[in-house]
Every structure is written in C-alpha cells, then in structure tokens.
C-alpha cells in the first residue's frame, strides 16, 4: 500500500504524492505517529440488512492496473503485516494501490490500517476498489424486540474507543531502515578529513569502550557537548567514471566532551563496537522521527545506475536487505522512488551457428550477450548528493554488486 506513509527519522524530504485525489480535510495516507486518537462513529441509526453502497469516486482510466491472478477477494490484516506486502497480494504492481483504495466515510481515520481490519475487493462500474471494514468501530449495539410487531431491532449508540496509532501496520519493515536514518552513513572526503579525531586515551589503550577517557584533536563546536564516533569504511566509487562518491562510515558509539582545549578531553558514554585511535567525531543526529514515504516510480530516467555496495553481505542480498547505488539527489532521485534491479546477462556460445558461412572477423558472432534479467525491486529511503540507500522490497533471485538499477517498466 504504497500511498501509505510511515514515520522514520533522518531523511527530512518533502514530496507531494502523485496519487493524491482530494486531500481536503484529510490526513496523509497511512501515517503511523505516536500518541492516541479518539474514534467517534456516525450519529445513531438503525442497522439495515443491506447497507447502501458508498458512492464511487470520480472514474479514472485504470487500464494500467493489473490484479494478480491469485488475489484474494477478502483479507483480514494481521499483526506483522506491512502495507507493501498486502498491496502485493492484490496488485501486480503494488505502487498503484492508492488508485483502487476507497476511503470509507464511516471510519474516522481510514488511512490507518490495524490488525483485525478487513479489506474487501469489489468492483464499482467495472473498476476495482478496496473497501475497508473495521470491527467494533466504537458503536454499542443494543438488541430489542418491538412489543407490537415482535420484530428484533438493533439500536446503534455512539461510544468512544481509544486506539494507539502505533498499533497501525507500517508501509515497509521499519526496523530494516531505522538505523540508517538516525546515523549518517555516507560522507564526502572533505568532510571526513576535516572532522576532529581521537588522538589518544587514558592508560594508552588502543581499543576503547564505554567509560574510557579519550583525547580529541581538531576543531570542535563549543556549543555542542555530544558527538557520534565513526570509523571510515569502504570507498564508494562510480563504476563508470571511477569518481570517488564518498566514504561509507561505520557508527561506533557516543562521546561526551568534558573539557575543550588542544587536545580536548571527553568520555565514551556508549559503544556499539570497539572504538579505535583515529576514529572521527561527527555531530549527533537529533532529527525527529518524521519521514514520510510515498513509494512511487521516479519521474526521471535513471541512466548508468548500479549497486555499488551491499550492507552486511559479502556476495549477495535479498528481500528486506540494504543496497547502495551510485545515483543520488543530484541525479533527480527522491526518497520513496522505486527502482528495479537487473542481473547482468551472461555471454553464451552459439554452438549451432553455421561456421562455414562465417567470414574472417566474424568470430564475435559465436558469442551472444543474453539480456539482463530483472532480479528485484528496491525503494530509495535515504539520498545523498551522489549516492542513495535502497531497501529491497522484492527479490526473485540473488541481488549482487554491479547489478544494474533502472526505472521499472
């Protein structure tokens, strides 16, 4: 359900959804946020056996929307579901979900989906729509029997139901990308070389951990007392031009400055891995968890794009793992863009070619370059100027470094 939104930190990017219909007096689609809300139903009424169908929205050309052959007619949302996976049950191309999503006006916040909600596929004027039914919508049902007719009547009375918004299901697995949003992961050579670094420690320790005292050399912001500690990781280079795009940096821990000077002194307050002499200090990211995702196909063609790094993998990755590509904001990429990954076709020898008709210099005809094969689909969740991080949402085969990345067709 890719018109859905989730709140995560790090990439504060504003973007208007291309799927928006009429957002007047509505909240953004599927926006899990902290806190709670009150659910108030419509005014009391008598329940009828056949509820009139909700008027269909203005008709649009949905000929490009293809339902899966094995789609369910009804689905009950379960804990652990994601909106993307649910939309994939119904649609061949899940990013078209908002075009068939039909808001139920009887539900206070139809954009949020919770475990227990029932999604039903119906057709209105030949167009597919998904309707949402929410059980126990804050209505008290009281059964009575009319004395004269003996018929049973069901009286609906409004009540208030409190429901935490955190209980709504996310668009994508939030835990898979959270750490990449709260800590910077790619940095330019210039910024890295200008960053202050650990020059020594008490008792001449070479490997440091929490509570160790450290000495820092370099320019520190005296208005700041807390820094994150990083180590330089892999170089990220463009595979076409060999340009240095930046360094991946590895988060090691948190440090607090105790005294400014040359060198300054501080203390490691927490560590996720060993801290070494030479590790750099960068400002701690305090951005709020406020990232809105609108998964969608990019507006621009992405040329000469390749996977240049895999996170926590040596040879290949699959669904819900992270890849880095050699294109970023400078190339028109935005958070939420969907890109298809392609495994390079191999060279095959044509053993059936009639060699008697070949001329000198035609030896290359013996080898045939097979076409690239689509291997998966990724969503860009964080962009830098020249590189981007993507979460693999679908994979049909192993995704490797140097696999091509293109706009889905």
C-alpha atoms as one frame of an Amber mdcrd trajectory, in Angstrom:
protein
   0.000   0.000   0.000   2.411   2.408  -1.186   0.365   5.535  -0.834   0.843
   4.839   2.822   3.228   6.731   4.993   5.474   5.758   7.837   7.344   7.902
  10.293  11.072   7.301  10.465  13.964   9.644  11.103  16.828  11.010   9.154
  15.753  11.975   5.671  13.615  15.036   6.043  12.371  15.300   2.492   9.210
  16.959   1.312   7.402  15.459  -1.613   3.882  15.611  -2.947   2.271  12.297
  -3.793   1.312  11.884  -7.442  -1.629   9.779  -6.322  -3.388  12.372  -4.240
  -7.052  12.662  -5.165  -8.747  15.252  -2.955  -6.821  15.756   0.242  -9.063
  18.497   1.611  -9.787  17.852   5.262  -7.985  14.507   5.087  -4.836  13.298
   6.745  -1.903  11.923   4.720  -2.437   8.303   3.786  -1.301   5.723   6.331
   0.667   7.882   8.768   1.570   5.952  11.912   2.577   8.522  14.549   2.916
   8.397  18.283   0.049   9.086  20.600  -3.580   8.057  20.542  -6.747   9.201
  18.954 -10.430   9.042  19.777 -12.709   7.218  17.418 -16.272   8.573  17.217
 -18.797   6.875  14.940 -21.533   8.450  12.918 -24.786   9.558  14.560 -27.014
   6.730  15.925 -29.038   4.912  13.318 -30.959   1.686  12.783 -28.873  -1.057
  11.213 -30.243  -2.291   7.927 -29.745  -5.668   6.338 -28.361  -4.183   3.133
 -26.172  -1.122   3.611 -26.290   1.167   0.552 -23.024   1.151  -1.342 -20.811
   4.181  -0.802 -20.818   6.389  -3.916 -17.829   5.612  -6.095 -15.215   8.322
  -6.659 -14.785  10.024  -9.986 -13.898   7.437 -12.584 -10.384   7.353 -13.972
  -8.645   5.206 -16.536  -7.318   2.276 -14.525  -6.450   0.126 -17.531  -2.807
   0.102 -16.397  -3.761  -1.587 -13.108  -3.364  -5.357 -13.249  -4.735  -7.514
 -10.451  -2.832 -10.635  -9.515  -4.430 -13.800 -10.839  -4.355 -15.294  -7.329
  -5.540 -12.180  -5.476  -7.855 -12.738  -2.502 -11.370 -11.345  -2.543 -11.043
 -10.502   1.141  -8.147 -10.237   3.570  -8.000  -9.715   7.331  -4.985  -7.658
   8.437  -2.692  -9.443  10.889  -0.021  -8.211  13.252   3.331  -8.221  11.457
   1.854  -7.323   8.063   3.210  -4.412   6.065   1.163  -2.291   3.691   3.510
  -3.106   0.823   3.110  -6.859   1.296  -0.677  -6.564   1.492  -0.847  -4.485
  -1.675   1.349  -7.095  -3.367  -1.339  -9.695  -2.644  -3.835  -7.780  -4.775
  -1.787  -5.991  -7.446   0.926  -6.988  -9.888   2.420  -3.506  -9.436   1.839
  -2.615  -5.765   2.616   1.086  -6.240  -0.808   1.555  -7.901  -2.550   0.760
  -4.621  -3.842   4.341  -3.983  -5.713   4.278  -7.273  -8.015   1.472  -6.086
  -8.119   2.385  -2.399 -11.626   3.507  -1.471 -11.958   5.528   1.712 -14.823
   4.509   3.982 -16.518   7.731   5.180 -17.889   5.923   8.254 -14.369   5.444
   9.626 -12.778   8.422  11.323  -9.258   7.759  10.046  -9.460   5.334   7.101
  -5.825   5.956   6.146  -4.517   3.914   9.059  -4.838   0.148   8.905  -4.812
  -2.015  12.013  -4.661  -5.749  12.708  -8.204  -7.079  12.538  -9.314  -4.728
   9.749 -10.965  -6.487   6.814 -10.071  -5.454   3.234 -12.528  -6.476   0.520
 -12.030  -6.238  -3.242 -15.171  -5.056  -5.059 -15.958  -3.651  -8.496 -17.756
  -0.322  -8.988 -18.699   0.498 -12.577 -16.211  -2.096 -13.702 -13.334  -0.560
 -11.729 -11.651  -2.439  -8.858 -11.823  -0.884  -5.397 -10.606  -1.971  -1.990
 -13.074  -1.323   0.829 -12.133  -1.310   4.497 -14.312  -2.699   7.251 -13.206
  -2.070  10.803 -14.751  -4.266  13.502 -16.153  -2.644  16.653 -15.996   0.894
  15.314 -16.850   2.444  18.641 -20.566   1.579  18.291 -22.613  -0.051  21.051
 -25.242  -2.375  19.553 -28.316  -2.982  21.698 -30.859  -5.583  20.606 -34.546
  -5.036  21.489 -37.804  -6.629  20.391 -40.737  -4.454  19.399 -43.789  -5.363
  21.525 -46.357  -4.942  18.711 -44.624  -6.500  15.733 -42.316  -8.865  17.575
 -39.504  -7.878  15.172 -35.993  -7.529  16.519 -34.464  -4.055  16.298 -30.786
  -3.207  16.699 -30.099   0.252  18.107 -26.694   1.746  17.463 -25.358   4.115
  20.104 -22.095   6.051  19.798 -19.240   5.487  22.185 -15.574   6.458  22.340
 -12.846   3.977  21.510  -9.210   4.840  22.148  -6.756   3.255  19.728  -2.997
   3.839  19.710  -1.765   4.936  16.293   1.427   2.985  16.933  -0.662  -0.174
  16.523  -1.232   0.544  12.834   0.850  -1.502  10.422   3.819   0.184   8.674
   4.366   0.608   4.946   7.665  -1.305   4.998   9.602  -3.100   7.773  10.623
  -0.054   9.799  13.380  -1.824  11.737  15.201  -2.637   8.491  15.998   1.018
   7.786  15.744   2.801  11.142  19.456   2.684  11.933  20.286   4.190   8.523
  18.043   7.158   9.204  19.340   8.045  12.649  23.059   7.877  11.782  24.802
   9.312   8.692  26.291   6.591   6.532  27.939   8.354   3.576  30.286  11.301
   3.873  32.463  13.219   1.456  36.252  13.015   1.567  36.463  16.705   2.510
  34.088  16.410   5.476  35.816  13.264   6.731  39.295  14.786   6.625  38.118
  17.959   8.405  36.385  16.088  11.256  38.028  16.007  14.729  39.518  12.634
  15.646  40.596  10.604  18.686  44.302  11.074  19.162  44.804   9.161  22.417
  43.264   7.708  25.563  43.998   7.311  29.253  46.379   4.471  30.071  47.370
   4.368  26.375  44.548   1.977  25.438  44.441   1.118  21.735  40.962  -0.424
  21.784  38.389   1.600  23.655  34.938   1.000  25.087  32.268   2.676  27.185
  33.518   4.878  30.067  37.032   5.184  28.620  38.515   8.678  28.667  39.574
   9.971  25.248  41.539  12.929  23.863  40.358  14.667  20.704  42.315  16.749
  18.258  40.647  19.055  15.759  38.015  21.753  15.677  35.046  21.136  17.981
  31.868  23.162  18.235  31.951  24.584  21.780  28.165  24.833  21.762  27.972
  21.055  21.437  28.964  18.501  24.071  27.758  15.251  22.496  29.205  13.657
  19.357  28.856  10.376  17.478  32.008   8.347  16.820  32.583   6.860  13.356
  35.170   4.799  11.529  35.897   5.081   7.811  34.519   2.187   5.813  34.529
   1.413   2.110  35.239   3.901  -0.630  32.224   4.394  -2.861  33.265   4.888
  -6.483  31.234   5.284  -9.620  31.761   2.103 -11.676  31.504   4.052 -14.938
  33.704   7.107 -14.236  35.675   5.822 -11.211  34.816   9.102  -9.413  35.072
   8.947  -5.614  31.477   9.475  -4.487  32.219   9.364  -0.770  33.028   7.067
   2.116  30.727   4.713   3.934  31.239   5.369   7.620  30.613   2.911  10.441
  28.937   4.019  13.657  30.925   3.052  16.759  29.436   4.943  19.721  28.677
   8.166  21.534  31.148  10.555  23.184  30.654  13.460  25.586  33.108  16.376
  25.657  34.318  17.105  29.181  36.816  19.878  28.520  37.629  21.892  25.413
  41.254  22.529  24.570  44.043  21.370  22.314  43.606  18.487  22.674  40.112
  18.351  24.160  39.139  15.582  26.569  35.979  13.526  26.641  34.413  10.234
  27.591  32.828   7.412  25.643  29.331   7.142  27.105  28.207   4.186  24.970
  29.633   1.964  22.226  28.194  -0.418  19.637  31.604  -1.723  18.590  35.207
  -1.148  19.632  36.460   2.433  19.254  39.955   2.908  17.844  42.520   5.688
  17.852  41.891   7.741  14.716  38.102   7.346  14.728  36.306  10.607  13.895
  33.724  12.638  15.788  30.665  13.988  13.974  27.630  15.827  15.386  24.971
  13.527  16.798  21.863  13.377  14.631  18.941  14.656  16.705  16.381  14.772
  13.911  12.918  13.659  14.883  11.267  10.550  13.523   9.380  12.381  10.827
   9.980  10.739   7.472   7.026  10.368   5.144   7.232   7.709   2.452   5.382
   7.897  -0.867   6.707   4.856  -2.780   6.391   5.688  -6.470   8.127   5.340
  -9.822  10.620   8.220 -10.386   9.718  10.992 -12.797  13.159  10.891 -14.446
  15.029   8.124 -16.226  17.962   6.811 -14.209  20.891   6.002 -16.501  24.123
   4.128 -15.756  22.910   3.252 -12.248  24.454   0.290 -10.448  24.582  -1.263
  -6.997  27.990  -0.336  -5.633  27.804  -1.627  -2.059  25.884  -4.201  -0.015
  25.213  -3.750   3.673  26.080  -6.693   5.948  26.622  -9.010   2.990  29.605
 -10.262   1.029  28.267 -11.623  -2.240  24.528 -11.028  -2.439  21.373  -9.759
  -0.772  17.637 -10.448  -0.954  14.327  -9.089   0.343  14.491  -6.568   3.225
  18.245  -6.027   2.899  20.067  -2.797   2.033  21.988  -1.734  -1.077  23.817
   1.459  -2.070  23.574   2.772  -5.639  25.745   5.307  -7.472  22.953   7.838
  -8.042  21.546  10.413  -5.650  19.739  13.721  -5.307  21.946  15.319  -7.983
  20.518  12.784 -10.448  16.890  13.535  -9.561  16.336  10.653  -7.143  13.964
  11.246  -4.240  13.065   9.366  -1.094  10.335   6.853  -1.949  11.426   6.266
  -5.555  11.055   2.666  -6.717  13.777   1.132  -8.900  14.053  -2.304 -10.461
  17.301  -4.267 -10.155  18.653  -6.336 -13.050  21.151  -9.181 -13.080  23.547
  -8.863 -15.997  23.018 -11.416 -18.748  25.860 -13.827 -19.376  27.808 -14.448
 -22.574  26.625 -17.647 -24.241  28.409 -19.502 -27.018  26.278 -20.236 -30.094
  27.158 -23.849 -30.845  24.705 -24.088 -33.732  25.947 -21.201 -35.874  26.905
 -22.300 -39.380  30.634 -21.622 -39.272  31.033 -22.405 -42.980  29.317 -19.128
 -43.813  31.392 -17.044 -41.436  33.945 -14.634 -42.812  37.207 -13.602 -41.276
  36.476 -11.237 -38.407  33.070 -12.760 -37.667  34.362 -14.740 -34.706  32.460
 -12.447 -32.333  29.235 -13.875 -33.715  29.978 -17.089 -31.847  29.288 -15.325
 -28.528  25.831 -13.988 -27.731  25.163 -11.480 -24.949  21.994 -12.619 -23.187
  19.657  -9.854 -21.941  19.660  -8.642 -18.362  17.092 -10.328 -16.118  15.069
  -8.449 -13.531  16.037  -9.607 -10.059  14.079  -7.387  -7.675  12.580  -4.053
  -6.686  14.038  -1.522  -4.265  12.709   1.614  -2.601  15.054   4.545  -2.027
  14.788   5.554   1.632  17.760   7.892   2.007  19.508  10.070  -0.563  22.814
  11.907  -0.564  24.137  14.112  -3.353  25.792  11.306  -5.315  24.603   8.034
  -3.746  21.407   6.602  -2.272  20.360   3.796   0.060  17.598   1.427  -1.031
  15.605  -1.272   0.736  14.930  -4.397  -1.306  11.149  -4.875  -1.290  11.031
  -7.823  -3.696  13.611 -10.289  -4.965  13.283 -13.186  -7.386  16.985 -14.042
  -7.428  20.146 -13.028  -5.586  20.979  -9.312  -5.952  24.698  -8.550  -6.251
  27.136  -5.671  -6.582  27.230  -4.209 -10.079  23.674  -5.281 -10.819  22.036
  -2.580 -12.938  19.282  -0.377 -11.472  16.591   1.132 -13.691  13.177   2.729
 -13.652  10.558  -0.065 -13.511   8.767  -0.749 -16.802
